[in-house]
Amino acid sequence: MEFSTELAYAQHLDAQDELASFRERFVFEDPELIYLDGNSLGRMPKATKPLLNELLDKYWGERLIRMWREGWFDLPRTAGAKVAGVIGAQPAEVVVADSTSVNLFKLALAAVQARPGRHKIVTDNLNFPSDLYILQGICEVVKRPLTIQVIPSPDDIHGPVGALAAAIDDDTALVTLTHTVFKSAYVYDMAAVTKLAHDAGALMLWDLSHSAGSVVVELNKANADLAVGCTYKYLNSGPGAPAFLYVRQDLQAQLGNPVSGWIGQKDMFDFGLDYQAAEGVSRFLTGTPTVLSMAPVLVGAELLLEAGMERLRAKSVQQTEYLIKLWETELKPLGFALKSPLDAAVRGSHVALGHVDAWPINLALINEKKVLPDFRQPDNIRLGIAPLYTSFTDIFTAVSRLRAVVEQGLHEKYREAATGVT
Ligand SMILES: Cc1ncc(COP(=O)(O)O)c(C=O)c1O
């Protein structure tokens, strides 16, 4: 069937979708609501509630403190092993702990300390602001001059690959980038950029927050050194779920955790007074695992593994292509600009649209039309596609409602509203 802007075409694509049944594995309390914010907070899997109920009733309620030795101390590794399958790593290379920001601090500082003669961290201006704040904090604590070189994107959409290559030199300790850029969804070539860092003798740290569960990530194949990322986005692990971190196996013994706590101690129950790092990736743990918010990572990662990242990526590409075609015919004439790459090969799973009235349109979409997108300053409406549960009909409906907002001027009354995020 040829592309068309009619509902029947979206329904045809849904009928052909071999992953369509995964939608039933998620909670849809309001069938009218079109949710396009899975790139910020993923939907709740149905299996999460029974898991948490069991955790509360059976494990906390009945087993009490015995559970620490019966699985809870191992949860960062058990959950990490599942996440490893999603990001192309070995089970012994990933743990779940802390937030992405804290994990970035631990790994970036560890990397900088492992390159003592070097004075530069290279990144780009498409990186998530928290990542830059963390790097600035690292420059404050390191006992040597250390600067951050922030390479600007040529168009605020694509990564500045050529300029990065020119900036990475033998004074560079660390290169760190967000793999799928949070605003535009541009995706870096992980193997190529990692090689640039390695050729200069630097370490490479990837933020996979918008990649894990949305694009095929092959950390091992790319010979990546270090990575961090969120689990509450495409890994559907819930608000505040802890993040993951990855350290390539052969690097683990060479790097030290600067937030050296007892959970990363070699023999934690000996309660010795001098810190000795645990073997393997466990040394990057710090404090008590946040069991209640960590357990849902098992469900989220298992769903992705069951669907298979190759199949999910194929569906995501098909869906963003469909959305961009709809943009071209339905939204471009109304003043919407595409703020994501046109080339699917370098585009993740959300599509950013710019508009001079983006903020009031975003509010009207939420309040008048029951579509939940996501907004990033100054004029970005991000439409996040989570191929596990977003349907082609969702995309069709969101575009029709977006069009109706502008055509009917429903955003006019939101002009004065204070700006923020959704
Ligand atoms: C790309 C990226 N990096 C880092 C973060 C920060 O994560 P956390 O709040 O878990 O530290 C986010 C949060 O949305 C993000 O999108």
The ligand as a Gaussian input file, in Angstrom:
#p B3LYP/6-31G(d) Opt

LIG

0 1
 C       20.979000      12.443000      27.875000
 C       20.737000      12.550000      29.353000
 N       21.783000      12.467000      30.191000
 C       21.633000      12.581000      31.520000
 C       20.385000      12.780000      32.079000
 C       20.278000      12.934000      33.559000
 O       19.861000      11.765000      34.147000
 P       19.722000      11.677000      35.765000
 O       18.650000      12.620000      36.157000
 O       19.374000      10.235000      35.997000
 O       21.016000      12.049000      36.358000
 C       19.262000      12.850000      31.243000
 C       17.920000      13.052000      31.807000
 O       16.930000      13.174000      31.153000
 C       19.450000      12.740000      29.849000
 O       18.422000      12.849000      28.994000

